[in-house]
Amino acid sequence: MKEISFTTVVVRTLGRFAAASGVLALVIWVTWVMLDLKHLQSGFTLP
C-alpha cells in the first residue's frame, strides 16, 4: 500500500461530499418540480 498525502485525502473527501451534495440537490429539485406540476399544472418552475 503506497503512502498518500494528507492533501490528497482532503481533496478526495471534498470531492465525495460535493458529488453527494449535487445528487441530493438534484433529487430535491426534481421532487420540487414534480410536486409543482402535480399541484399547479403550470409547467416547470425554478425554486
C-alpha positions as CSV (number, residue, x, y, z in Angstrom):
1,M,0.0,0.0,0.0
2,K,1.5,3.3,-1.1
3,E,1.5,6.4,1.1
4,I,-1.0,9.1,0.2
5,S,-0.6,12.7,1.4
6,F,-3.0,14.5,3.7
7,T,-4.0,16.9,0.9
8,T,-4.9,14.0,-1.3
9,V,-7.2,12.6,1.4
10,V,-8.8,16.0,1.9
11,V,-9.4,16.6,-1.8
12,R,-10.9,13.2,-2.2
13,T,-13.2,13.7,0.8
14,L,-14.3,17.1,-0.5
15,G,-14.9,15.6,-3.9
16,R,-17.1,12.9,-2.5
17,F,-19.0,15.5,-0.4
18,A,-19.5,17.7,-3.4
19,A,-20.8,14.8,-5.6
20,A,-23.2,13.7,-2.8
21,S,-24.5,17.3,-2.3
22,G,-25.0,17.7,-6.1
23,V,-27.0,14.4,-6.3
24,L,-29.1,15.3,-3.3
25,A,-29.8,18.8,-4.6
26,L,-30.9,17.4,-8.0
27,V,-33.2,14.9,-6.3
28,I,-34.7,17.6,-4.1
29,W,-35.2,19.9,-7.2
30,V,-36.8,17.2,-9.3
31,T,-39.2,16.4,-6.4
32,W,-40.0,20.1,-6.1
33,V,-40.7,20.4,-9.8
34,M,-42.9,17.2,-9.7
35,L,-44.9,18.5,-6.8
36,D,-45.3,21.8,-8.6
37,L,-46.5,20.1,-11.7
38,K,-49.0,18.0,-9.7
39,H,-50.4,20.9,-7.8
40,L,-50.3,23.8,-10.2
41,Q,-50.2,22.2,-13.7
42,S,-48.4,25.3,-14.8
43,G,-45.2,23.7,-16.2
44,F,-41.6,23.9,-14.9
45,T,-40.8,26.4,-12.3
46,L,-37.4,27.2,-10.7
47,P,-37.4,27.5,-7.0
